Each structure stands twice: as C-alpha cells, then as structure tokens.
Amino acid sequence: MSGVIAQQWATSGDRRPPCAACQDIKRTWLRALDAGDRPQAEAVIVAMGLHQRAAHA
C-alpha cells in the first residue's frame, strides 16, 4: 500500500525536488504505514504540514 501512496505523492505535480527535511518526513511516514502504526503516521502528517508552512510557504 505505501508504494502506491508514495508513487502518487511523487507524481503529484510538485515541480521542485523535495528538501532533505521533506524527504526524511516522507520516509518516516512510509515506515509508519508499513508498520501499521496509524498514530505515528498521523503524527508525521501533522509534522509535514507544519514543516511545509514554515519552510515552503
């Protein structure tokens, strides 16, 4: 499942390569999904939102 989600995320139209922090957050999110750790995956999504607003707004 995470492979499909990762592929969709990678092809979502983002024209700039992701920064190192984005890549780290995405890897952490995918590991949480693969492990079935929904609370961790949700926390990582929140972290990504905060990072996106702070670093890329």
mmCIF file of the N, C-alpha and C atoms, coordinates in Angstrom:
data_MODEL
# 
_entry.id   MODEL 
# 
loop_
_atom_site.group_PDB 
_atom_site.id 
_atom_site.type_symbol 
_atom_site.label_atom_id 
_atom_site.label_alt_id 
_atom_site.label_comp_id 
_atom_site.label_asym_id 
_atom_site.label_entity_id 
_atom_site.label_seq_id 
_atom_site.pdbx_PDB_ins_code 
_atom_site.Cartn_x 
_atom_site.Cartn_y 
_atom_site.Cartn_z 
_atom_site.occupancy 
_atom_site.B_iso_or_equiv 
_atom_site.pdbx_formal_charge 
_atom_site.auth_seq_id 
_atom_site.auth_comp_id 
_atom_site.auth_asym_id 
_atom_site.auth_atom_id 
_atom_site.pdbx_PDB_model_num 
ATOM 1   N N  . MET A 1 1  ? 0.812  -1.187 0.000  1.00 0.00 ? 1  MET A N  1 
ATOM 2   C CA . MET A 1 1  ? 0.000  0.000  0.000  1.00 0.00 ? 1  MET A CA 1 
ATOM 3   C C  . MET A 1 1  ? 0.861  1.258  0.000  1.00 0.00 ? 1  MET A C  1 
ATOM 4   N N  . SER A 1 2  ? 1.885  1.332  0.806  1.00 0.00 ? 2  SER A N  1 
ATOM 5   C CA . SER A 1 2  ? 2.690  2.546  0.871  1.00 0.00 ? 2  SER A CA 1 
ATOM 6   C C  . SER A 1 2  ? 3.388  2.825  -0.448 1.00 0.00 ? 2  SER A C  1 
ATOM 7   N N  . GLY A 1 3  ? 3.669  1.793  -1.238 1.00 0.00 ? 3  GLY A N  1 
ATOM 8   C CA . GLY A 1 3  ? 4.284  2.010  -2.540 1.00 0.00 ? 3  GLY A CA 1 
ATOM 9   C C  . GLY A 1 3  ? 3.375  2.797  -3.459 1.00 0.00 ? 3  GLY A C  1 
ATOM 10  N N  . VAL A 1 4  ? 2.093  2.498  -3.443 1.00 0.00 ? 4  VAL A N  1 
ATOM 11  C CA . VAL A 1 4  ? 1.123  3.219  -4.265 1.00 0.00 ? 4  VAL A CA 1 
ATOM 12  C C  . VAL A 1 4  ? 1.019  4.661  -3.789 1.00 0.00 ? 4  VAL A C  1 
ATOM 13  N N  . ILE A 1 5  ? 0.935  4.841  -2.492 1.00 0.00 ? 5  ILE A N  1 
ATOM 14  C CA . ILE A 1 5  ? 0.830  6.188  -1.941 1.00 0.00 ? 5  ILE A CA 1 
ATOM 15  C C  . ILE A 1 5  ? 2.096  6.983  -2.252 1.00 0.00 ? 5  ILE A C  1 
ATOM 16  N N  . ALA A 1 6  ? 3.242  6.364  -2.108 1.00 0.00 ? 6  ALA A N  1 
ATOM 17  C CA . ALA A 1 6  ? 4.498  7.049  -2.400 1.00 0.00 ? 6  ALA A CA 1 
ATOM 18  C C  . ALA A 1 6  ? 4.566  7.452  -3.867 1.00 0.00 ? 6  ALA A C  1 
ATOM 19  N N  . GLN A 1 7  ? 4.092  6.582  -4.750 1.00 0.00 ? 7  GLN A N  1 
ATOM 20  C CA . GLN A 1 7  ? 4.108  6.893  -6.175 1.00 0.00 ? 7  GLN A CA 1 
ATOM 21  C C  . GLN A 1 7  ? 3.177  8.076  -6.462 1.00 0.00 ? 7  GLN A C  1 
ATOM 22  N N  . GLN A 1 8  ? 2.002  8.087  -5.851 1.00 0.00 ? 8  GLN A N  1 
ATOM 23  C CA . GLN A 1 8  ? 1.072  9.195  -6.053 1.00 0.00 ? 8  GLN A CA 1 
ATOM 24  C C  . GLN A 1 8  ? 1.667  10.495 -5.536 1.00 0.00 ? 8  GLN A C  1 
ATOM 25  N N  . TRP A 1 9  ? 2.315  10.426 -4.387 1.00 0.00 ? 9  TRP A N  1 
ATOM 26  C CA . TRP A 1 9  ? 2.907  11.616 -3.784 1.00 0.00 ? 9  TRP A CA 1 
ATOM 27  C C  . TRP A 1 9  ? 4.034  12.121 -4.683 1.00 0.00 ? 9  TRP A C  1 
ATOM 28  N N  . ALA A 1 10 ? 4.827  11.197 -5.206 1.00 0.00 ? 10 ALA A N  1 
ATOM 29  C CA . ALA A 1 10 ? 5.965  11.582 -6.037 1.00 0.00 ? 10 ALA A CA 1 
ATOM 30  C C  . ALA A 1 10 ? 5.524  12.188 -7.365 1.00 0.00 ? 10 ALA A C  1 
ATOM 31  N N  . THR A 1 11 ? 4.344  11.832 -7.835 1.00 0.00 ? 11 THR A N  1 
ATOM 32  C CA . THR A 1 11 ? 3.876  12.322 -9.128 1.00 0.00 ? 11 THR A CA 1 
ATOM 33  C C  . THR A 1 11 ? 2.737  13.324 -8.980 1.00 0.00 ? 11 THR A C  1 
ATOM 34  N N  . SER A 1 12 ? 2.649  13.974 -7.842 1.00 0.00 ? 12 SER A N  1 
ATOM 35  C CA . SER A 1 12 ? 1.516  14.866 -7.566 1.00 0.00 ? 12 SER A CA 1 
ATOM 36  C C  . SER A 1 12 ? 1.648  16.223 -8.236 1.00 0.00 ? 12 SER A C  1 
ATOM 37  N N  . GLY A 1 13 ? 2.683  16.443 -9.035 1.00 0.00 ? 13 GLY A N  1 
ATOM 38  C CA . GLY A 1 13 ? 2.828  17.707 -9.729 1.00 0.00 ? 13 GLY A CA 1 
ATOM 39  C C  . GLY A 1 13 ? 3.798  18.657 -9.065 1.00 0.00 ? 13 GLY A C  1 
ATOM 40  N N  . ASP A 1 14 ? 4.431  18.244 -7.976 1.00 0.00 ? 14 ASP A N  1 
ATOM 41  C CA . ASP A 1 14 ? 5.420  19.090 -7.319 1.00 0.00 ? 14 ASP A CA 1 
ATOM 42  C C  . ASP A 1 14 ? 6.598  19.265 -8.268 1.00 0.00 ? 14 ASP A C  1 
ATOM 43  N N  . ARG A 1 15 ? 6.878  20.488 -8.661 1.00 0.00 ? 15 ARG A N  1 
ATOM 44  C CA . ARG A 1 15 ? 7.910  20.731 -9.667 1.00 0.00 ? 15 ARG A CA 1 
ATOM 45  C C  . ARG A 1 15 ? 9.309  20.860 -9.084 1.00 0.00 ? 15 ARG A C  1 
ATOM 46  N N  . ARG A 1 16 ? 9.415  21.176 -7.814 1.00 0.00 ? 16 ARG A N  1 
ATOM 47  C CA . ARG A 1 16 ? 10.724 21.286 -7.185 1.00 0.00 ? 16 ARG A CA 1 
ATOM 48  C C  . ARG A 1 16 ? 11.068 19.987 -6.487 1.00 0.00 ? 16 ARG A C  1 
ATOM 49  N N  . PRO A 1 17 ? 12.329 19.611 -6.502 1.00 0.00 ? 17 PRO A N  1 
ATOM 50  C CA . PRO A 1 17 ? 12.706 18.427 -5.721 1.00 0.00 ? 17 PRO A CA 1 
ATOM 51  C C  . PRO A 1 17 ? 12.469 18.702 -4.233 1.00 0.00 ? 17 PRO A C  1 
ATOM 52  N N  . PRO A 1 18 ? 12.022 17.699 -3.501 1.00 0.00 ? 18 PRO A N  1 
ATOM 53  C CA . PRO A 1 18 ? 11.757 17.925 -2.071 1.00 0.00 ? 18 PRO A CA 1 
ATOM 54  C C  . PRO A 1 18 ? 13.048 18.212 -1.307 1.00 0.00 ? 18 PRO A C  1 
ATOM 55  N N  . CYS A 1 19 ? 12.938 19.038 -0.291 1.00 0.00 ? 19 CYS A N  1 
ATOM 56  C CA . CYS A 1 19 ? 14.103 19.332 0.542  1.00 0.00 ? 19 CYS A CA 1 
ATOM 57  C C  . CYS A 1 19 ? 14.435 18.098 1.396  1.00 0.00 ? 19 CYS A C  1 
ATOM 58  N N  . ALA A 1 20 ? 15.580 18.132 2.038  1.00 0.00 ? 20 ALA A N  1 
ATOM 59  C CA . ALA A 1 20 ? 16.028 16.997 2.851  1.00 0.00 ? 20 ALA A CA 1 
ATOM 60  C C  . ALA A 1 20 ? 15.043 16.697 3.984  1.00 0.00 ? 20 ALA A C  1 
ATOM 61  N N  . ALA A 1 21 ? 14.504 17.750 4.598  1.00 0.00 ? 21 ALA A N  1 
ATOM 62  C CA . ALA A 1 21 ? 13.546 17.537 5.688  1.00 0.00 ? 21 ALA A CA 1 
ATOM 63  C C  . ALA A 1 21 ? 12.271 16.871 5.166  1.00 0.00 ? 21 ALA A C  1 
ATOM 64  N N  . CYS A 1 22 ? 11.796 17.307 3.994  1.00 0.00 ? 22 CYS A N  1 
ATOM 65  C CA . CYS A 1 22 ? 10.611 16.674 3.395  1.00 0.00 ? 22 CYS A CA 1 
ATOM 66  C C  . CYS A 1 22 ? 10.877 15.193 3.133  1.00 0.00 ? 22 CYS A C  1 
ATOM 67  N N  . GLN A 1 23 ? 12.033 14.890 2.589  1.00 0.00 ? 23 GLN A N  1 
ATOM 68  C CA . GLN A 1 23 ? 12.374 13.503 2.300  1.00 0.00 ? 23 GLN A CA 1 
ATOM 69  C C  . GLN A 1 23 ? 12.414 12.671 3.582  1.00 0.00 ? 23 GLN A C  1 
ATOM 70  N N  . ASP A 1 24 ? 13.004 13.217 4.647  1.00 0.00 ? 24 ASP A N  1 
ATOM 71  C CA . ASP A 1 24 ? 13.066 12.496 5.922  1.00 0.00 ? 24 ASP A CA 1 
ATOM 72  C C  . ASP A 1 24 ? 11.664 12.252 6.487  1.00 0.00 ? 24 ASP A C  1 
ATOM 73  N N  . ILE A 1 25 ? 10.835 13.275 6.425  1.00 0.00 ? 25 ILE A N  1 
ATOM 74  C CA . ILE A 1 25 ? 9.477  13.140 6.938  1.00 0.00 ? 25 ILE A CA 1 
ATOM 75  C C  . ILE A 1 25 ? 8.716  12.092 6.133  1.00 0.00 ? 25 ILE A C  1 
ATOM 76  N N  . LYS A 1 26 ? 8.860  12.118 4.813  1.00 0.00 ? 26 LYS A N  1 
ATOM 77  C CA . LYS A 1 26 ? 8.172  11.130 3.972  1.00 0.00 ? 26 LYS A CA 1 
ATOM 78  C C  . LYS A 1 26 ? 8.644  9.714  4.283  1.00 0.00 ? 26 LYS A C  1 
ATOM 79  N N  . ARG A 1 27 ? 9.958  9.534  4.486  1.00 0.00 ? 27 ARG A N  1 
ATOM 80  C CA . ARG A 1 27 ? 10.471 8.197  4.827  1.00 0.00 ? 27 ARG A CA 1 
ATOM 81  C C  . ARG A 1 27 ? 9.897  7.716  6.152  1.00 0.00 ? 27 ARG A C  1 
ATOM 82  N N  . THR A 1 28 ? 9.841  8.606  7.130  1.00 0.00 ? 28 THR A N  1 
ATOM 83  C CA . THR A 1 28 ? 9.282  8.251  8.435  1.00 0.00 ? 28 THR A CA 1 
ATOM 84  C C  . THR A 1 28 ? 7.809  7.873  8.294  1.00 0.00 ? 28 THR A C  1 
ATOM 85  N N  . TRP A 1 29 ? 7.077  8.620  7.483  1.00 0.00 ? 29 TRP A N  1 
ATOM 86  C CA . TRP A 1 29 ? 5.663  8.340  7.254  1.00 0.00 ? 29 TRP A CA 1 
ATOM 87  C C  . TRP A 1 29 ? 5.480  6.975  6.598  1.00 0.00 ? 29 TRP A C  1 
ATOM 88  N N  . LEU A 1 30 ? 6.281  6.686  5.574  1.00 0.00 ? 30 LEU A N  1 
ATOM 89  C CA . LEU A 1 30 ? 6.171  5.394  4.893  1.00 0.00 ? 30 LEU A CA 1 
ATOM 90  C C  . LEU A 1 30 ? 6.515  4.236  5.822  1.00 0.00 ? 30 LEU A C  1 
ATOM 91  N N  . ARG A 1 31 ? 7.525  4.413  6.680  1.00 0.00 ? 31 ARG A N  1 
ATOM 92  C CA . ARG A 1 31 ? 7.867  3.359  7.655  1.00 0.00 ? 31 ARG A CA 1 
ATOM 93  C C  . ARG A 1 31 ? 6.701  3.127  8.610  1.00 0.00 ? 31 ARG A C  1 
ATOM 94  N N  . ALA A 1 32 ? 6.064  4.198  9.054  1.00 0.00 ? 32 ALA A N  1 
ATOM 95  C CA . ALA A 1 32 ? 4.919  4.058  9.954  1.00 0.00 ? 32 ALA A CA 1 
ATOM 96  C C  . ALA A 1 32 ? 3.767  3.327  9.250  1.00 0.00 ? 32 ALA A C  1 
ATOM 97  N N  . LEU A 1 33 ? 3.510  3.680  7.988  1.00 0.00 ? 33 LEU A N  1 
ATOM 98  C CA . LEU A 1 33 ? 2.460  2.983  7.239  1.00 0.00 ? 33 LEU A CA 1 
ATOM 99  C C  . LEU A 1 33 ? 2.790  1.502  7.086  1.00 0.00 ? 33 LEU A C  1 
ATOM 100 N N  . ASP A 1 34 ? 4.020  1.206  6.716  1.00 0.00 ? 34 ASP A N  1 
ATOM 101 C CA . ASP A 1 34 ? 4.430  -0.190 6.536  1.00 0.00 ? 34 ASP A CA 1 
ATOM 102 C C  . ASP A 1 34 ? 4.311  -0.988 7.823  1.00 0.00 ? 34 ASP A C  1 
ATOM 103 N N  . ALA A 1 35 ? 4.555  -0.325 8.953  1.00 0.00 ? 35 ALA A N  1 
ATOM 104 C CA . ALA A 1 35 ? 4.474  -0.997 10.249 1.00 0.00 ? 35 ALA A CA 1 
ATOM 105 C C  . ALA A 1 35 ? 3.036  -1.063 10.776 1.00 0.00 ? 35 ALA A C  1 
ATOM 106 N N  . GLY A 1 36 ? 2.126  -0.376 10.090 1.00 0.00 ? 36 GLY A N  1 
ATOM 107 C CA . GLY A 1 36 ? 0.741  -0.365 10.551 1.00 0.00 ? 36 GLY A CA 1 
ATOM 108 C C  . GLY A 1 36 ? 0.528  0.530  11.756 1.00 0.00 ? 36 GLY A C  1 
ATOM 109 N N  . ASP A 1 37 ? 1.428  1.474  11.962 1.00 0.00 ? 37 ASP A N  1 
ATOM 110 C CA . ASP A 1 37 ? 1.368  2.373  13.119 1.00 0.00 ? 37 ASP A CA 1 
ATOM 111 C C  . ASP A 1 37 ? 0.621  3.648  12.728 1.00 0.00 ? 37 ASP A C  1 
ATOM 112 N N  . ARG A 1 38 ? -0.691 3.577  12.775 1.00 0.00 ? 38 ARG A N  1 
ATOM 113 C CA . ARG A 1 38 ? -1.515 4.708  12.347 1.00 0.00 ? 38 ARG A CA 1 
ATOM 114 C C  . ARG A 1 38 ? -1.287 5.968  13.181 1.00 0.00 ? 38 ARG A C  1 
ATOM 115 N N  . PRO A 1 39 ? -1.182 5.889  14.511 1.00 0.00 ? 39 PRO A N  1 
ATOM 116 C CA . PRO A 1 39 ? -0.929 7.118  15.281 1.00 0.00 ? 39 PRO A CA 1 
ATOM 117 C C  . PRO A 1 39 ? 0.380  7.803  14.867 1.00 0.00 ? 39 PRO A C  1 
ATOM 118 N N  . GLN A 1 40 ? 1.418  7.013  14.617 1.00 0.00 ? 40 GLN A N  1 
ATOM 119 C CA . GLN A 1 40 ? 2.686  7.591  14.181 1.00 0.00 ? 40 GLN A CA 1 
ATOM 120 C C  . GLN A 1 40 ? 2.536  8.207  12.789 1.00 0.00 ? 40 GLN A C  1 
ATOM 121 N N  . ALA A 1 41 ? 1.839  7.531  11.885 1.00 0.00 ? 41 ALA A N  1 
ATOM 122 C CA . ALA A 1 41 ? 1.633  8.059  10.537 1.00 0.00 ? 41 ALA A CA 1 
ATOM 123 C C  . ALA A 1 41 ? 0.864  9.379  10.591 1.00 0.00 ? 41 ALA A C  1 
ATOM 124 N N  . GLU A 1 42 ? -0.135 9.457  11.447 1.00 0.00 ? 42 GLU A N  1 
ATOM 125 C CA . GLU A 1 42 ? -0.907 10.694 11.587 1.00 0.00 ? 42 GLU A CA 1 
ATOM 126 C C  . GLU A 1 42 ? -0.041 11.814 12.156 1.00 0.00 ? 42 GLU A C  1 
ATOM 127 N N  . ALA A 1 43 ? 0.792  11.498 13.137 1.00 0.00 ? 43 ALA A N  1 
ATOM 128 C CA . ALA A 1 43 ? 1.682  12.499 13.720 1.00 0.00 ? 43 ALA A CA 1 
ATOM 129 C C  . ALA A 1 43 ? 2.667  13.030 12.679 1.00 0.00 ? 43 ALA A C  1 
ATOM 130 N N  . VAL A 1 44 ? 3.129  12.143 11.814 1.00 0.00 ? 44 VAL A N  1 
ATOM 131 C CA . VAL A 1 44 ? 4.079  12.550 10.784 1.00 0.00 ? 44 VAL A CA 1 
ATOM 132 C C  . VAL A 1 44 ? 3.400  13.446 9.750  1.00 0.00 ? 44 VAL A C  1 
ATOM 133 N N  . ILE A 1 45 ? 2.148  13.178 9.434  1.00 0.00 ? 45 ILE A N  1 
ATOM 134 C CA . ILE A 1 45 ? 1.413  14.042 8.507  1.00 0.00 ? 45 ILE A CA 1 
ATOM 135 C C  . ILE A 1 45 ? 1.281  15.447 9.092  1.00 0.00 ? 45 ILE A C  1 
ATOM 136 N N  . VAL A 1 46 ? 1.006  15.539 10.378 1.00 0.00 ? 46 VAL A N  1 
ATOM 137 C CA . VAL A 1 46 ? 0.936  16.842 11.040 1.00 0.00 ? 46 VAL A CA 1 
ATOM 138 C C  . VAL A 1 46 ? 2.302  17.525 10.965 1.00 0.00 ? 46 VAL A C  1 
ATOM 139 N N  . ALA A 1 47 ? 3.351  16.766 11.228 1.00 0.00 ? 47 ALA A N  1 
ATOM 140 C CA . ALA A 1 47 ? 4.708  17.333 11.154 1.00 0.00 ? 47 ALA A CA 1 
ATOM 141 C C  . ALA A 1 47 ? 5.011  17.848 9.753  1.00 0.00 ? 47 ALA A C  1 
ATOM 142 N N  . MET A 1 48 ? 4.562  17.122 8.724  1.00 0.00 ? 48 MET A N  1 
ATOM 143 C CA . MET A 1 48 ? 4.790  17.565 7.356  1.00 0.00 ? 48 MET A CA 1 
ATOM 144 C C  . MET A 1 48 ? 4.060  18.879 7.091  1.00 0.00 ? 48 MET A C  1 
ATOM 145 N N  . GLY A 1 49 ? 2.826  18.977 7.565  1.00 0.00 ? 49 GLY A N  1 
ATOM 146 C CA . GLY A 1 49 ? 2.077  20.219 7.376  1.00 0.00 ? 49 GLY A CA 1 
ATOM 147 C C  . GLY A 1 49 ? 2.772  21.403 8.028  1.00 0.00 ? 49 GLY A C  1 
ATOM 148 N N  . LEU A 1 50 ? 3.233  21.200 9.243  1.00 0.00 ? 50 LEU A N  1 
ATOM 149 C CA . LEU A 1 50 ? 3.943  22.275 9.958  1.00 0.00 ? 50 LEU A CA 1 
ATOM 150 C C  . LEU A 1 50 ? 5.232  22.642 9.222  1.00 0.00 ? 50 LEU A C  1 
ATOM 151 N N  . HIS A 1 51 ? 5.960  21.643 8.776  1.00 0.00 ? 51 HIS A N  1 
ATOM 152 C CA . HIS A 1 51 ? 7.197  21.894 8.035  1.00 0.00 ? 51 HIS A CA 1 
ATOM 153 C C  . HIS A 1 51 ? 6.902  22.643 6.739  1.00 0.00 ? 51 HIS A C  1 
ATOM 154 N N  . GLN A 1 52 ? 5.878  22.210 6.003  1.00 0.00 ? 52 GLN A N  1 
ATOM 155 C CA . GLN A 1 52 ? 5.551  22.847 4.734  1.00 0.00 ? 52 GLN A CA 1 
ATOM 156 C C  . GLN A 1 52 ? 5.221  24.334 4.946  1.00 0.00 ? 52 GLN A C  1 
ATOM 157 N N  . ARG A 1 53 ? 4.440  24.627 5.974  1.00 0.00 ? 53 ARG A N  1 
ATOM 158 C CA . ARG A 1 53 ? 4.088  26.019 6.235  1.00 0.00 ? 53 ARG A CA 1 
ATOM 159 C C  . ARG A 1 53 ? 5.295  26.848 6.637  1.00 0.00 ? 53 ARG A C  1 
ATOM 160 N N  . ALA A 1 54 ? 6.148  26.271 7.470  1.00 0.00 ? 54 ALA A N  1 
ATOM 161 C CA . ALA A 1 54 ? 7.312  27.014 7.972  1.00 0.00 ? 54 ALA A CA 1 
ATOM 162 C C  . ALA A 1 54 ? 8.406  27.188 6.921  1.00 0.00 ? 54 ALA A C  1 
ATOM 163 N N  . ALA A 1 55 ? 8.645  26.154 6.140  1.00 0.00 ? 55 ALA A N  1 
ATOM 164 C CA . ALA A 1 55 ? 9.802  26.181 5.239  1.00 0.00 ? 55 ALA A CA 1 
ATOM 165 C C  . ALA A 1 55 ? 9.464  26.507 3.796  1.00 0.00 ? 55 ALA A C  1 
ATOM 166 N N  . HIS A 1 56 ? 8.245  26.270 3.374  1.00 0.00 ? 56 HIS A N  1 
ATOM 167 C CA . HIS A 1 56 ? 7.944  26.386 1.951  1.00 0.00 ? 56 HIS A CA 1 
ATOM 168 C C  . HIS A 1 56 ? 6.790  27.321 1.611  1.00 0.00 ? 56 HIS A C  1 
ATOM 169 N N  . ALA A 1 57 ? 6.311  28.054 2.606  1.00 0.00 ? 57 ALA A N  1 
ATOM 170 C CA . ALA A 1 57 ? 5.165  28.961 2.349  1.00 0.00 ? 57 ALA A CA 1 
ATOM 171 C C  . ALA A 1 57 ? 5.612  30.261 1.723  1.00 0.00 ? 57 ALA A C  1 
# 
